[in-house]
Amino acid sequence: MDFNLTDEQRELQDTARKFARAELPALARDMEHRDYPVPHDMLRTYGEMGFLGINLPEEYGGLGLGHLEALLVLEEFAQISNAVAFPVFEALVGPVRTIERFGSDAMKAKVLPEVIRGEKVVAVSMSEPDAGTALTDLKTSAVADGNPGSGSGAGGYVVNGTKRWTSGGGHSDYYVTYCRFTDDPGAKGIGAILLEKDMKGMNFGKREELMGFRGIPTADISIENVQVPGENVIVGAGGFGKLMSAFGLERCGNATQALGLAAAALEQALAYTQEREAFGKPIVDFQAVQIKLAEMAMKVDAARLLIHRAAANASAQPDGLPTVYESSLAKCYANEIVREVTALGMQVMGGYGYHKDYGMEQRLRDAYAWGIAGGAIDVQKTNIAAAMIGRRFDQRR
């Protein structure tokens, strides 16, 4: 068991760190202030640097590296801000991976190169007004209309429904949309279809104003009689379990976004407490401050180890993805500690920590989102218990 990164992994991490710290802080501050997503020119720069294809196949323009390498890069971006890291998250561990894993060869050949080059953005659209944690209650429907798909000869679909909390809503080009293909109850009728922003009948609601996540546009989608070619089906009815299997990696990405916030909070707190003086000496000389810094460091290191273990062990799994148990542990722990670490960072910085110009209060606001997004903290705990017991628990009865 070796906890050290390889020379190649360290080199990749260093490249990402140098780029992120040289090119992104001013952009991140402006995105936070004016609430807009990563601009297209910077997105293309991400692509040129290879950051959007770390663990995607070489045949589509990716680097073909492992999940751990992807998470190393994601953490460096997340230390600057979750907003500048979000396109990396979506490409390396989010909905793009669903397309890469389950999409047709034609879909992959079209979408993956566009994403890897930084030309297009993919979002996932899952939640609905009455289907969040209870995702299998979703009502968005894809009904076969018998019309041929564009060039495929396959029958098309008409999609109707309302989606909530779509990160990237109105900004992203493609939407991996969970929907019901049949009237079978629960998960049996659910699959996913790829919708495109410019399809007739795709209507986007107002930009949501959230506590944090500025720079990550979130909006409802009203889907009204959207005609979709058959080749846009990613997973058909009965494929809900397949879609959920890909969430092990997404959980690790969610955890890494949280870890980036916590690691940056620790770094800033360390620097501040060695510079700031009170009673004639740096405040780091006071034992109470030392204890807070140590608590922050323990939590950050433990979160990183859990995430890296889940990613490293994925290669031993038949599907090459992190297990539910290890990914849920990592996500749950990182989601909890990021709130604690950023709060401690604010406390040791005092008034400067509470001030918008210094970044710590932004980290605290963003920290709370990750324990809600991608499966709430308590849901992860039920996943952990189910994995230990060896069976799922029916939460409905």
Salt bridges, closest charged atoms under 4 A:
ASP7 OD1 - ARG10 NH2 2.37
ASP14 OD2 - LYS18 NZ 3.13
ASP30 OD2 - ARG34 NH2 2.80
GLU32 OE2 - ARG365 NH2 2.67
ASP35 OD1 - ARG207 NH2 3.07
ASP35 OD2 - ARG214 NH1 4.00
GLU75 OE2 - ARG304 NH2 2.62
GLU76 OE2 - ARG17 NH2 2.92
GLU100 OE1 - ARG97 NH2 3.17
ASP105 OD1 - LYS108 NZ 3.88
GLU114 OE2 - LYS120 NZ 3.71
GLU119 OE2 - ARG117 NE 2.82
GLU128 OE2 - LYS163 NZ 2.95
ASP137 OD1 - ARG396 NH2 3.01
GLU196 OE2 - LYS110 NZ 3.51
GLU208 OE2 - ARG164 NH2 2.64
GLU208 OE1 - LYS206 NZ 3.80
ASP220 OD1 - ARG164 NE 2.83
GLU267 OE2 - ARG21 NH1 2.95
ASP301 OD1 - ARG304 NH1 3.44
GLU326 OE2 - ARG309 NE 3.77
GLU336 OE2 - LYS381 NZ 2.88
GLU340 OE1 - LYS299 NZ 3.07
ASP357 OD2 - HIS355 ND1 3.93
GLU361 OE2 - LYS356 NZ 3.75
GLU361 OE1 - ARG365 NE 2.82
ASP394 OD2 - ARG397 NE 2.84
